[in-house]
């Protein structure tokens, strides 16, 4: 598969990076324009638009309104309907393009529609939560390593190369070890609920975000709990899990979560409303 360079996107992104400094990630504003998040989690801000006609972004990936998939500004094969963490899918939700950070993309055909997809750290494995409430682990080339019963509200993630899940019925984290099923990693206090799951860049902590944000050490230790705004459930990894986007509506404050910080819930101010000039345009 030979990717095609989208010159405008690449040039725009590089120019933006040189002007604004390090790029944490990207957001899409109300006019379908992609904007970089500059700085560090504790001092981030929204930059100027670098690309028009963008439907969605996730990390270094972007999905254009015409269905084009981009990784780091380079177009990939096919036309796609939606974007999840590390994967594009068609309208049926069964045909996926798995896109690791650096390795070659690979295609995956699923037996059921995917509700969620996550990709391992080196990109050669993917885990899917399917519409029939099963979880399946796949390797490069579309080989199914295992498929087990789950639940509609499970959340899935990778800690490096090892798959894991959160089961709200048990309010517990599990390792997904193979056809034999799941191995209890940690039972949490209290009652379960709808939580998104991710793992930080160092692989030390599981992050659960729902009504609260929980930082759960994978090797034992105290669980930290924090208040988050209503609707904070995205958990989009920035810089490989250094921090996470919780909400990304640019007309409202954008919330970040930095699990390594003493006060991990951070806020980026909303964009100011566009102002019309005397000629009827917007500034």
C-alpha positions, 0 to 999 in steps of 0.5 A: 500500500503506497500512501499519497501525500496530501501536500496542503495538509502536510505543509499546513501542519508543519507550518503550524508546528513551527509557529506554535511549538509542540503539538499535543493533538488536534480538534475540529471546530464548528466549521469542520476545520482542524486546529492543533493543540499547542503546548503542554497539558498544563499550558495548552491552547488552540491554534489556527486552523491547518485544514478545512473539510475535516470530519473527525480527528484522533491523535495523529489520524484524521478523517476528511468529509469526503471519506479520505483517511490521513495519518500525519497528513498522508492519505491512506487507501480507501474511503471511510465513514468513521474514526476510532482510536487507531482505526477507520471503519466503513459505514457497516462498521465491519470493514476496518483499516487498522493504523498504528502510529508508525507501522504499515496499516492493515485491513480487518474484516469483522463478523459483527459491527464494531462498537469500539476498537483499540490497537496495541502499542506496536500496532500488530494487534487489535481488540474489538467490542462487537455488536453481539456483546463479544470481545475479540482479539485480532493480529495482523492479517485478520487472524482471530486469536480469541473471542469471548462473551462480554457485555454491551457496556464493557470498555477495552484497552491495551497496556502495551501488548496486553489486552484488558477490559473494564466490566461495569457489572463487576466494577472491576478490571480484567486481563483478557488472556485468551480463549479461557476468558478473563483474569481479574486484575483489580476489583474496585470499591463502590458500584460500577457504571459507564466508564471509558478505559485507557492506559497511560503512556508508561503503562503504569495506570489504568484511567477510567472516566465516567461520573468520576475519573479514576487513576488505578495503579496496575501493580497495586496501590491507592486509587485516586479519584477526581471530579470531571465535567458531565459528558467527559468520556472520550479519553483520547490519548495525547502524545501516546498517553501522556494526557487525555482529551476528555471533551473537545467541543471548541465552543466550550472549554476543552478538558484535559486529564493528566494522570501524572499531575497532582491536580490532573484535570486541566482546562483549555479556554473555549475559542472566541465566537467568530466576528463578522467583518464589514464585508460579511466575512468572519474573522 
